[in-house]
Amino acid sequence: MHKYCIRLTPKLVCICLVLCFSSAFGQNHKVSATIDLQKARVIIDSLDKQFANHYLNGDSVAIYSMYAKNAEFESLKGKEILDAWGKQIRNSITSDTRTLVFTTTSLSTDSEFLVELGTYEIKDSKGNTKHSGKYLVVWKQENGTWKLYRDMGL
């Protein structure tokens, strides 16, 4: 008998989360009625812009404060998130890639969490796109404020 082992990569986990949230929350309008998705979209767009502004200003502490307790950024937790963003910001200064642009492509809810799928672009000071990709963020409310709870690139 052969034993097979499946390695759960972050991308596979993201795909599973998206499928689970899509099937679980996309069909049930009663559950999502407690959060107005139109208002939530405005809030999330504003938070995305705030995040990008902190990045442009080189403020990794402000970025870190946007994360919830027990948050995860990729596989990082706690102060590792702060360290990672500090390093990323230092690299962005060196490589002239300070501008982040987020575009939400999908937002859903289960009345406790918001699940945001989107794309991002990293641009140089002349507005040229240097890198782009996709992301999945699960937002959680803490003390009335939406915070990043799970944050991963796809």
N, C-alpha and C positions, 0 to 999 in steps of 0.2 A: 504494500500500500504506500502511495506517495503522499507526502504532506505538502500542501501548498500554503504559502504565506503571502498575504496581500499587504503591501506597504502603502499606508495612507499618506500620500503626499499632500501638501497644503492645497494644491489645485484640485485634487480629488475630493478633499474635504469640502472645499468651496462649492464645487459642483453639487455634491450631496446636499449641502445646506440650501443652495438655491432651489434645487428640485423639491426638497422637503417644504421650504417656506412657500414656494409657488403652489404646490398642490394643497398644502394645508391651509394657506391663508388666501389664496386666490379665489377659492370657491365659496368661502364662508363670509358673506357680507355682514352678518350679525356680529361676528367677533370683532371685525375691524371698525365697527360703527363708533366705538368709543374714542378713536383717534381720527380726526379729520385729516385725510391724506393731503388735501390741498393746502391746509395750513401747515401741516408737517413738512411738506415740500418746500415751502417758503423758509421755514426755520432751518431745514437741512442745507438748503442752498446758501443761506446766510452763514451757517457754521462752516461750510466748505470754504467760503470766501475768507472767513476769519482765520481758518487754518492756513490757507495760502498766504494771507497777509503776515501771520506770525513767521512763516517760513521765509518769506521775502525779507522780513526784518531781522532774521537770524535769532529768533526767540524760541529756543527749544523748551524752555521752562513753560512758556505759555502754551505751546503745543501739548506738552505733557499734561498740563492742567485740563485739557479737553478730553482726556481719557478717564473712564470710570474706574472705580475701585475694582480690582480683579480683572482689569482689561488685559487683552492680549493684542500685540501688534506682531503679525506673523506668528512666530513661536516665542516671542519675547514677552516678559511680564515685568511689572513694577518699574524700578529704576533702570532696568535694561532698555525700556522704551525711551526714557529720557536720554540715555547714552547714545542710542541708535540715531535719534533725531539730531542730537548734537553733532555726531559724526557726519550725518548726511548734510547738515547745514554747512559744516566746514568744507566738505567736498564741493558743495554747490558754489561756494565763494570762489574756490580755486578754479572750477570748471566753467564759471559764468553761467550757471543754470539755476538761477534764483527764483524764477517765476513758475508757480504751479497753477494749472487751470483744471478744475474739476467739472465734469458734466455728469449729472445724474441721469441715468437712462431708465431706471426702474426704482420704485419705492413701494414697499408693501409693509403690512403690520399684522400683528396678532393681538393688539391692544396692550402689549407690554413692551415689545421691541419694534424698532423700525429697521427694515432691511433695505439697504441702499446698494444698488449695482450702478456702476458708472465707469467712465473713462477719465484718464488724466493725461495731461501734456506737461512736460517740463521744457521751458523755453529759456533761451539766453536773453541778454539785455537788448538785443536787436529784434526780439520777437520770433526768432527762428526756433522751431520745434526741434529739440535735441533728443527727446525720448517720449514715448507714449505707451500707454497700457490700460489695463482694466483693473477694477478693484471691487471688493465686496466689503461693506461695513455694516455691522450690526450696532445700532444705536440703542442706548438704554437710558431711561430717565433716572437721575439722581437729584434729589432735592429740587424737583421741578425743572431741571436743566437736562437737555439731551447731551449725553456723553458717548464717546466712542467706546464700545464694549469689545467688539471683535473687528479687527482691521487687517485685511490681507489683499495682496495683489493676486491677480488671476493670470 
